[in-house]
Amino acid sequence: MLRPALISAVTALTFAATPLLAFDPAAMSDSEREAFRAEVRAYLLDNPEVIMEAVALMQQKQADAQDQADLELVQIHADALFDDGYSWVGGNPDGDITLVEFMDYRCGYCRKAVPEVASLLESDGNIRLIVKEFPILGEASVAASRFAIATKQIAGDEAYAQVHDALLAFNGEVSDVALRRLGEGLGLETDEIIDHMNSDEVTEVIAKNHQLAKALEISGTPTFVLQDELLRGFLPANQMAQIIAEKRS
């Protein structure tokens, strides 16, 4: 059965193809209404492409409405997205385009996005990258994010970048022992970092990122905010580069 919104779209397109001099549905008798329905059905059977046209029109309107809603959300939460004071900033800090990534270390598509984002930053030296720790895939994800955030707060941005990359490549069980070994392998003094993982300062960062994601209606990873646009899901570098080129033009 066609949904009411689709019926309306189909009916409108039908009238456009076969205009009537006057039409008042409320004034139709039962027999006239039955005849009209039969005529519409016959028209659609003879011209099934009208249904596809109506569906495409409805989907485009929904997509346009979602894009506009996302744009407004980004504008409302611009400060928290682009200047929160605690998220790691990479790429070119003075770049003319900002790319924000909400990510989870246990997310397969986040790992798939690593070489794509790296390729984008390498080919375009004018992009500012902001990483939002957004652990949503269980306790292992939370532990990994806590370790990464604690590393940034204790050892600084360069150490965070190393840990961030290492955690995205790590395939073992996330435990204190594994995290300690990972940190020591990078030359970090891990005792203080491990002790800091469950601090209020680390908890606050994760809580704020979850609150921001909820406000932006983000429920999955990776999710990117590219300048003023929400990109929900994995995108290859060439597609992001195309969007960036359009924004610059």
C-alpha positions as a Python dict, from the first residue, in 0.01 Angstrom:
ca = {
    (1, 'M'): (0, 0, 0),
    (2, 'L'): (129, 348, -85),
    (3, 'R'): (193, 570, 215),
    (4, 'P'): (-24, 887, 237),
    (5, 'A'): (268, 1120, 160),
    (6, 'L'): (357, 913, -144),
    (7, 'I'): (-6, 901, -257),
    (8, 'S'): (-19, 1280, -242),
    (9, 'A'): (299, 1311, -445),
    (10, 'V'): (179, 1058, -702),
    (11, 'T'): (-159, 1227, -727),
    (12, 'A'): (3, 1564, -780),
    (13, 'L'): (222, 1425, -1056),
    (14, 'T'): (-78, 1252, -1211),
    (15, 'F'): (-272, 1577, -1224),
    (16, 'A'): (29, 1749, -1378),
    (17, 'A'): (25, 1489, -1656),
    (18, 'T'): (-354, 1486, -1695),
    (19, 'P'): (-484, 1827, -1574),
    (20, 'L'): (-848, 1864, -1480),
    (21, 'L'): (-1051, 2177, -1529),
    (22, 'A'): (-1191, 2153, -1176),
    (23, 'F'): (-1139, 1906, -898),
    (24, 'D'): (-1286, 1905, -547),
    (25, 'P'): (-1237, 1570, -365),
    (26, 'A'): (-1476, 1670, -87),
    (27, 'A'): (-1757, 1718, -336),
    (28, 'M'): (-1722, 1374, -495),
    (29, 'S'): (-1990, 1111, -448),
    (30, 'D'): (-1894, 757, -350),
    (31, 'S'): (-1930, 638, -709),
    (32, 'E'): (-1724, 931, -841),
    (33, 'R'): (-1456, 865, -582),
    (34, 'E'): (-1443, 496, -675),
    (35, 'A'): (-1418, 587, -1043),
    (36, 'F'): (-1143, 836, -968),
    (37, 'R'): (-942, 579, -773),
    (38, 'A'): (-978, 332, -1059),
    (39, 'E'): (-859, 599, -1303),
    (40, 'V'): (-555, 681, -1089),
    (41, 'R'): (-471, 311, -1056),
    (42, 'A'): (-500, 261, -1431),
    (43, 'Y'): (-282, 564, -1495),
    (44, 'L'): (-12, 440, -1258),
    (45, 'L'): (-17, 93, -1413),
    (46, 'D'): (28, 251, -1754),
    (47, 'N'): (293, 494, -1626),
    (48, 'P'): (485, 324, -1339),
    (49, 'E'): (771, 571, -1379),
    (50, 'V'): (547, 827, -1207),
    (51, 'I'): (582, 632, -882),
    (52, 'M'): (961, 634, -905),
    (53, 'E'): (954, 1005, -981),
    (54, 'A'): (740, 1068, -674),
    (55, 'V'): (968, 856, -455),
    (56, 'A'): (1279, 1037, -582),
    (57, 'L'): (1113, 1374, -520),
    (58, 'M'): (1016, 1278, -166),
    (59, 'Q'): (1363, 1141, -87),
    (60, 'Q'): (1529, 1456, -218),
    (61, 'K'): (1303, 1674, -4),
    (62, 'Q'): (1387, 1463, 303),
    (63, 'A'): (1761, 1484, 228),
    (64, 'D'): (1741, 1861, 182),
    (65, 'A'): (1554, 1896, 511),
    (66, 'Q'): (1816, 1681, 691),
    (67, 'D'): (2102, 1885, 542),
    (68, 'Q'): (1941, 2209, 660),
    (69, 'A'): (1881, 2066, 1008),
    (70, 'D'): (2245, 1949, 1028),
    (71, 'L'): (2370, 2290, 918),
    (72, 'E'): (2173, 2458, 1194),
    (73, 'L'): (2300, 2208, 1454),
    (74, 'V'): (2662, 2275, 1355),
    (75, 'Q'): (2608, 2650, 1379),
    (76, 'I'): (2448, 2622, 1722),
    (77, 'H'): (2731, 2405, 1861),
    (78, 'A'): (3022, 2564, 1673),
    (79, 'D'): (3219, 2660, 1985),
    (80, 'A'): (3203, 2310, 2133),
    (81, 'L'): (3297, 2158, 1799),
    (82, 'F'): (3581, 2381, 1689),
    (83, 'D'): (3718, 2546, 2003),
    (84, 'D'): (3651, 2333, 2312),
    (85, 'G'): (4002, 2380, 2456),
    (86, 'Y'): (4065, 2012, 2531),
    (87, 'S'): (4039, 1811, 2205),
    (88, 'W'): (4356, 1724, 2012),
    (89, 'V'): (4420, 1943, 1706),
    (90, 'G'): (4630, 1814, 1418),
    (91, 'G'): (4693, 1883, 1053),
    (92, 'N'): (4742, 2257, 999),
    (93, 'P'): (4613, 2438, 1312),
    (94, 'D'): (4571, 2751, 1100),
    (95, 'G'): (4402, 2575, 807),
    (96, 'D'): (4111, 2734, 624),
    (97, 'I'): (3905, 2412, 650),
    (98, 'T'): (3830, 2230, 976),
    (99, 'L'): (3754, 1857, 988),
    (100, 'V'): (3620, 1717, 1317),
    (101, 'E'): (3611, 1339, 1366),
    (102, 'F'): (3402, 1162, 1630),
    (103, 'M'): (3574, 825, 1667),
    (104, 'D'): (3594, 502, 1868),
    (105, 'Y'): (3914, 294, 1884),
    (106, 'R'): (3721, -32, 1848),
    (107, 'C'): (3527, 85, 1543),
    (108, 'G'): (3625, -96, 1223),
    (109, 'Y'): (3523, 193, 999),
    (110, 'C'): (3722, 438, 1214),
    (111, 'R'): (4025, 221, 1147),
    (112, 'K'): (3939, 211, 781),
    (113, 'A'): (3924, 592, 782),
    (114, 'V'): (4278, 631, 920),
    (115, 'P'): (4466, 611, 586),
    (116, 'E'): (4194, 816, 417),
    (117, 'V'): (4224, 1103, 664),
    (118, 'A'): (4604, 1078, 652),
    (119, 'S'): (4597, 1093, 272),
    (120, 'L'): (4367, 1395, 281),
    (121, 'L'): (4594, 1582, 523),
    (122, 'E'): (4904, 1492, 322),
    (123, 'S'): (4758, 1607, -8),
    (124, 'D'): (4604, 1923, 136),
    (125, 'G'): (4820, 2116, 379),
    (126, 'N'): (4546, 2360, 472),
    (127, 'I'): (4315, 2136, 678),
    (128, 'R'): (4274, 2157, 1056),
    (129, 'L'): (4186, 1820, 1214),
    (130, 'I'): (4011, 1789, 1551),
    (131, 'V'): (3965, 1449, 1714),
    (132, 'K'): (3667, 1390, 1943),
    (133, 'E'): (3701, 1083, 2164),
    (134, 'F'): (3356, 919, 2144),
    (135, 'P'): (3370, 567, 2293),
    (136, 'I'): (3039, 388, 2229),
    (137, 'L'): (3136, 25, 2171),
    (138, 'G'): (3172, -104, 2524),
    (139, 'E'): (3417, -101, 2813),
    (140, 'A'): (3722, -164, 2594),
    (141, 'S'): (3640, 148, 2392),
    (142, 'V'): (3603, 354, 2709),
    (143, 'A'): (3932, 223, 2852),
    (144, 'A'): (4118, 304, 2529),
    (145, 'S'): (3975, 657, 2520),
    (146, 'R'): (4055, 713, 2885),
    (147, 'F'): (4416, 612, 2823),
    (148, 'A'): (4443, 841, 2518),
    (149, 'I'): (4288, 1140, 2696),
    (150, 'A'): (4501, 1080, 3007),
    (151, 'T'): (4809, 1070, 2785),
    (152, 'K'): (4722, 1408, 2636),
    (153, 'Q'): (4657, 1563, 2975),
    (154, 'I'): (4973, 1422, 3133),
    (155, 'A'): (5225, 1397, 2847),
    (156, 'G'): (5098, 1643, 2587),
    (157, 'D'): (4980, 1654, 2227),
    (158, 'E'): (5271, 1472, 2063),
    (159, 'A'): (5238, 1177, 2299),
    (160, 'Y'): (4862, 1173, 2240),
    (161, 'A'): (4910, 1156, 1864),
    (162, 'Q'): (5139, 853, 1903),
    (163, 'V'): (4899, 676, 2140),
    (164, 'H'): (4600, 761, 1920),
    (165, 'D'): (4761, 600, 1615),
    (166, 'A'): (4881, 300, 1815),
    (167, 'L'): (4538, 234, 1965),
    (168, 'L'): (4373, 246, 1622),
    (169, 'A'): (4619, -21, 1506),
    (170, 'F'): (4594, -231, 1824),
    (171, 'N'): (4410, -562, 1786),
    (172, 'G'): (4454, -719, 2128),
    (173, 'E'): (4248, -709, 2444),
    (174, 'V'): (4241, -364, 2601),
    (175, 'S'): (4363, -402, 2959),
    (176, 'D'): (4580, -205, 3199),
    (177, 'V'): (4869, -440, 3121),
    (178, 'A'): (4824, -400, 2745),
    (179, 'L'): (4791, -22, 2772),
    (180, 'R'): (5100, -3, 2991),
    (181, 'R'): (5301, -205, 2740),
    (182, 'L'): (5171, 9, 2453),
    (183, 'G'): (5272, 328, 2633),
    (184, 'E'): (5612, 196, 2734),
    (185, 'G'): (5671, 84, 2376),
    (186, 'L'): (5630, 448, 2276),
    (187, 'G'): (5875, 561, 2540),
    (188, 'L'): (5614, 705, 2775),
    (189, 'E'): (5620, 705, 3154),
    (190, 'T'): (5295, 515, 3194),
    (191, 'D'): (5247, 500, 3572),
    (192, 'E'): (5109, 851, 3598),
    (193, 'I'): (4899, 807, 3283),
    (194, 'I'): (4742, 484, 3415),
    (195, 'D'): (4673, 649, 3751),
    (196, 'H'): (4508, 944, 3573),
    (197, 'M'): (4277, 737, 3349),
    (198, 'N'): (3983, 737, 3591),
    (199, 'S'): (4025, 1096, 3704),
    (200, 'D'): (3743, 1349, 3696),
    (201, 'E'): (3930, 1545, 3428),
    (202, 'V'): (3925, 1250, 3188),
    (203, 'T'): (3565, 1160, 3273),
    (204, 'E'): (3459, 1519, 3201),
    (205, 'V'): (3605, 1511, 2848),
    (206, 'I'): (3421, 1191, 2760),
    (207, 'A'): (3097, 1320, 2913),
    (208, 'K'): (3118, 1648, 2719),
    (209, 'N'): (3185, 1467, 2392),
    (210, 'H'): (2885, 1241, 2450),
    (211, 'Q'): (2666, 1541, 2531),
    (212, 'L'): (2781, 1716, 2214),
    (213, 'A'): (2722, 1405, 2003),
    (214, 'K'): (2371, 1373, 2144),
    (215, 'A'): (2299, 1738, 2066),
    (216, 'L'): (2420, 1683, 1708),
    (217, 'E'): (2215, 1361, 1680),
    (218, 'I'): (2533, 1157, 1627),
    (219, 'S'): (2490, 792, 1718),
    (220, 'G'): (2765, 615, 1521),
    (221, 'T'): (3131, 634, 1434),
    (222, 'P'): (3305, 765, 1246),
    (223, 'T'): (3107, 1085, 1208),
    (224, 'F'): (3276, 1387, 1056),
    (225, 'V'): (3194, 1755, 1072),
    (226, 'L'): (3349, 1913, 766),
    (227, 'Q'): (3344, 2290, 815),
    (228, 'D'): (2965, 2341, 838),
    (229, 'E'): (2844, 2000, 723),
    (230, 'L'): (2776, 1674, 907),
    (231, 'L'): (2905, 1362, 727),
    (232, 'R'): (2760, 1056, 893),
    (233, 'G'): (2977, 750, 828),
    (234, 'F'): (3295, 654, 645),
    (235, 'L'): (3402, 857, 343),
    (236, 'P'): (3711, 801, 125),
    (237, 'A'): (3964, 1082, 90),
    (238, 'N'): (3867, 1170, -267),
    (239, 'Q'): (3505, 1232, -170),
    (240, 'M'): (3605, 1453, 122),
    (241, 'A'): (3849, 1637, -104),
    (242, 'Q'): (3567, 1702, -351),
    (243, 'I'): (3345, 1845, -76),
    (244, 'I'): (3631, 2065, 44),
    (245, 'A'): (3694, 2194, -309),
    (246, 'E'): (3325, 2285, -338),
    (247, 'K'): (3335, 2473, -7),
    (248, 'R'): (3643, 2668, -109),
    (249, 'S'): (3492, 2763, -443),
}
